[in-house]
Amino acid sequence: MVDTFTDGTVYANLLTAGYDKYLEYTLRSNPVFRQFVSKRPVDVTNPGPSVVLTIMPEFAALATTPLGESTDVSAVAPQTPVRVTVTLNEYGNADISTLRVRDLAFAQVEPAIANLIGKNMVDTMDKLVQNTLDGATNIIGVNGGVVKTQTSSFAEGSVAAGDIFSPAVALDAVTLLRRRNAMGWDVADQFVALIHPDVAADVMTSTGWLNPHNYVDTANVYNAEIGSYLGARYIQTPRATVVADGAASAKVYRTYFLGKQGVVEALVRDASVVVGPQTDKLRRFFPIGWYAHAGWAIYRQEPIQIARTASSISAL
């Protein structure tokens, strides 16, 4: 006699896949650019659509000539003040979930949406700072294996696949910052360099790298900091701008060398999550979003030096 089994074929309608109710998220990079905004308006006269800041230049010349005993000095006027204007704009994003999806979803929807909204908020604010830095005009790059020190006229199209980041690029960038009296970020007067991982791979094997714990208290290590090298503390981030616009369409990477007060940030309202009101008649819609009223601008060009190079592993 052959047994008849009540198996998965007979009861196929009773079997279904199990679902993990714990929700994960896509892999994320850390926001890094906004932590290096060190200049903000101090004493604004009134609310307005823009904020104007003023920088007072030094006198054009030093008074190194001895005074004559019976001769009065000639008065000289200071140089014209420099004004920096920050335009304020509103930014934000929102989502509306429904009562139906809340009731029927196998996992909790509200925490997931809140997480995504919050991530969108911090990433957007970080990107707005990065976009501002991308407008800086002090540019160096590698062309034909030689470091070229130019202004913004040095285009990505000048960089070939073999024009990789080198110790010469690192040293020249720091030297140019010091030439322009840029202020460092720590007691050792070091600058920071935001570098793409592909570019870091070309220079991290060089002699002279220091681990962060060898030169700074652990409480003062920046997000994603990988070490100190030739006068700068390096922050590794895949958010560094990559442009496929080099010679023969080679990838060109931007490395940002920064001192203090390169970018100014003006805030009317800092970014924050907003839970919207339920205005539908049956209270089935649940709005949540984030809002900011802010602006950014280059405050000083002197503390910003951008290097445009290729990477030896860009094709991997």
C-alpha positions in Angstrom: 0.0 0.0 0.0 1.4 3.4 -1.0 1.1 6.2 1.5 -0.5 9.5 0.4 1.2 12.5 1.8 -0.3 15.9 2.6 2.6 17.7 1.2 3.5 21.1 -0.3 1.8 20.2 -3.5 -1.5 19.5 -1.9 -1.4 22.4 0.4 0.5 24.8 -1.9 -2.1 27.5 -1.1 -1.1 27.3 2.6 2.6 27.9 2.0 4.0 31.4 1.5 7.4 33.0 1.8 8.5 34.4 5.2 9.5 38.0 5.3 12.0 39.6 7.7 10.1 42.5 9.3 13.3 44.3 10.1 14.0 46.8 7.3 17.5 47.5 6.1 18.6 50.4 3.9 21.0 50.9 1.0 24.7 51.4 1.7 25.3 55.0 2.7 28.3 57.3 2.7 28.7 59.8 5.6 28.1 63.5 5.1 31.4 65.3 5.3 31.4 68.7 3.6 29.1 70.6 6.0 31.3 69.9 9.0 33.9 72.2 7.5 31.7 75.3 7.3 33.2 77.5 9.9 31.9 81.0 9.0 28.4 82.3 9.7 27.0 85.8 10.0 27.5 87.3 13.4 25.2 90.3 13.8 22.7 90.7 11.0 20.7 93.9 11.0 17.4 92.5 9.8 15.8 89.5 8.1 16.0 89.5 4.3 16.3 87.4 1.2 20.1 87.7 1.3 22.8 88.5 3.8 25.8 90.7 3.0 29.1 90.2 4.9 32.0 92.6 4.8 35.8 91.8 4.8 38.1 94.7 5.6 41.4 94.5 3.6 44.7 95.6 5.1 46.3 98.9 4.2 48.1 98.6 0.9 51.6 99.2 2.3 53.4 99.0 5.6 54.9 102.2 7.1 58.6 101.1 7.1 60.1 104.5 6.4 61.3 106.4 9.5 59.4 109.6 10.3 61.1 113.0 9.9 61.3 114.9 13.2 59.5 118.0 11.8 57.5 116.4 9.0 53.9 115.2 9.5 52.8 112.0 7.9 50.5 111.9 4.9 47.2 110.2 5.6 46.4 107.2 3.5 43.0 105.6 2.9 42.5 101.9 3.5 41.5 99.6 0.6 37.9 99.3 -0.4 35.9 96.8 1.8 35.1 93.5 0.1 31.5 92.3 0.3 30.2 88.8 0.1 26.5 88.2 -0.6 24.7 85.0 0.5 21.4 84.4 -1.1 18.9 82.6 1.0 16.6 79.9 -0.4 14.1 77.4 0.9 14.8 73.7 0.6 12.8 70.7 1.5 11.3 67.3 0.6 8.2 65.4 1.7 6.3 62.1 1.7 2.7 61.2 2.3 1.9 57.7 3.5 -1.6 56.4 3.5 -3.6 54.7 6.2 -4.1 51.7 4.0 -0.3 51.0 3.6 0.1 51.5 7.3 -2.6 48.9 8.1 -1.6 46.3 5.5 2.3 46.5 5.4 4.0 43.5 7.0 6.6 45.9 8.6 6.3 49.2 10.3 6.2 52.0 7.6 6.5 55.1 9.8 10.1 54.5 11.1 11.3 53.6 7.6 9.9 56.8 6.0 11.3 58.9 8.9 14.7 57.4 8.4 14.6 58.1 4.6 13.4 61.6 5.1 16.1 62.4 7.6 18.8 60.9 5.4 17.6 62.9 2.4 17.8 66.0 4.6 21.4 65.7 5.8 22.6 64.5 2.4 20.9 67.5 0.7 22.5 70.0 3.1 25.9 68.4 2.6 25.5 68.5 -1.2 24.6 72.2 -1.2 27.9 72.9 0.6 29.8 70.7 -1.9 28.2 72.5 -4.8 29.4 75.8 -3.4 33.0 74.5 -3.0 32.9 73.3 -6.6 32.6 76.9 -7.6 36.0 77.8 -6.1 38.6 79.2 -8.5 41.9 78.1 -7.1 42.6 74.9 -9.1 45.6 72.7 -9.6 45.7 69.6 -11.7 48.0 67.1 -13.4 48.6 67.3 -17.1 51.1 65.0 -18.8 52.3 63.9 -15.4 53.2 67.5 -14.4 51.4 69.4 -11.6 49.9 72.5 -13.2 49.0 75.4 -10.9 46.4 77.5 -12.5 43.0 79.1 -11.8 39.6 77.8 -12.7 40.8 77.7 -16.4 42.4 74.3 -15.7 39.6 72.1 -17.1 38.9 68.5 -16.4 39.6 67.9 -20.1 43.3 68.5 -19.4 43.6 65.4 -17.3 44.5 62.1 -18.9 44.1 58.6 -17.4 47.7 58.5 -16.2 47.7 61.9 -14.5 47.2 60.4 -11.0 47.4 62.1 -7.6 50.9 62.2 -6.2 52.9 63.6 -3.3 53.7 66.6 -5.4 50.0 67.4 -5.7 49.5 67.1 -2.0 52.6 69.3 -1.2 51.7 72.0 -3.8 48.2 72.3 -2.6 49.2 72.8 1.0 52.0 75.2 -0.1 49.5 77.3 -2.0 47.2 77.5 1.0 50.0 78.7 3.2 51.1 81.2 0.6 47.7 82.7 0.8 47.7 82.8 4.7 44.9 80.3 5.0 44.1 79.2 8.5 44.4 75.5 9.5 41.9 73.5 11.5 43.9 72.3 14.5 46.7 73.3 16.9 49.2 72.0 14.4 47.7 74.3 11.8 46.9 71.5 9.4 44.4 71.8 6.6 41.9 69.1 5.6 41.7 67.3 2.3 38.5 65.6 1.2 39.7 62.9 -1.1 37.9 60.1 -3.1 38.8 56.5 -2.2 40.1 55.9 -5.7 42.5 58.8 -5.4 43.5 57.9 -1.9 44.6 54.5 -3.1 47.3 56.2 -5.2 48.9 58.1 -2.3 48.3 56.2 0.9 51.3 53.9 0.3 53.6 56.9 0.3 56.1 57.4 3.1 55.0 60.0 5.7 51.4 59.0 6.4 50.3 59.2 10.1 47.4 57.4 11.6 44.9 59.8 13.2 45.5 58.3 16.6 49.2 59.3 16.3 48.6 63.0 16.0 45.2 64.0 17.5 43.0 63.1 20.4 40.4 60.5 19.4 37.6 62.9 20.4 38.7 65.3 17.6 39.0 62.9 14.7 36.8 64.0 11.8 34.2 61.6 10.2 36.0 59.2 7.8 39.5 60.6 8.6 42.2 58.3 7.3 45.4 60.1 8.3 47.7 63.1 8.1 50.1 63.7 5.2 52.3 66.7 4.2 50.4 69.2 6.2 46.8 68.1 5.7 44.4 65.7 7.5 42.7 63.5 4.9 39.0 62.7 4.9 38.1 59.8 2.6 34.7 60.2 0.9 33.1 58.8 -2.2 31.1 62.1 -2.3 34.0 63.9 -3.9 33.0 65.1 -7.3 34.0 62.7 -10.2 33.6 64.0 -13.7 34.0 61.8 -16.8 35.5 64.6 -18.8 39.2 64.1 -19.0 41.3 63.3 -22.0 39.7 60.3 -23.8 36.8 60.5 -21.4 39.0 59.6 -18.4 37.5 60.0 -15.0 38.6 63.2 -13.2 38.5 63.4 -9.5 38.3 66.5 -7.4 40.2 66.6 -4.1 39.3 69.5 -1.8 42.0 71.1 0.3 40.4 73.4 2.9 41.3 75.9 5.5 38.9 77.8 7.7 36.4 80.3 6.4 36.2 79.1 2.8 32.5 78.8 2.8 29.9 81.0 4.7 26.6 79.6 5.7 23.6 81.8 6.5 20.5 80.3 8.2 17.0 81.5 8.7 15.9 78.1 9.7 18.2 75.1 10.0 17.1 71.9 8.4 14.6 69.9 10.6 12.0 67.2 10.1 8.4 68.4 9.9 5.4 66.3 10.6 2.6 67.8 8.6 -1.1 68.1 9.6 -3.8 65.7 8.5 -6.1 67.9 6.4 -8.0 65.2 4.5 -11.6 64.5 5.6 -11.0 60.9 6.7 -7.5 61.4 8.2 -6.0 58.8 5.9 -3.0 60.7 4.7 0.1 61.1 6.9 2.6 63.8 5.7 6.2 64.1 6.8 9.1 66.0 5.4 12.0 68.3 6.1 12.5 72.0 5.6 15.4 74.4 5.6 15.8 78.1 4.8 19.5 78.7 4.2 22.2 79.8 1.8 25.9 79.3 1.1 28.6 81.2 -0.7 32.3 81.3 -1.1 33.5 83.6 1.7 37.2 83.5 1.0 38.8 81.9 -2.0 42.2 81.8 -0.3 41.4 78.8 2.0 40.2 76.6 -0.9 42.4 74.7 -3.2 41.0 72.0 -5.5 43.1 69.4 -7.2 41.9 67.7 -10.4 43.6 64.3 -11.0 42.9 60.8 -12.4 43.2 57.5 -10.5 45.1 54.4 -11.3 42.1 52.2 -10.3 39.3 54.2 -11.9 38.6 51.4 -14.4 38.1 48.7 -11.7 
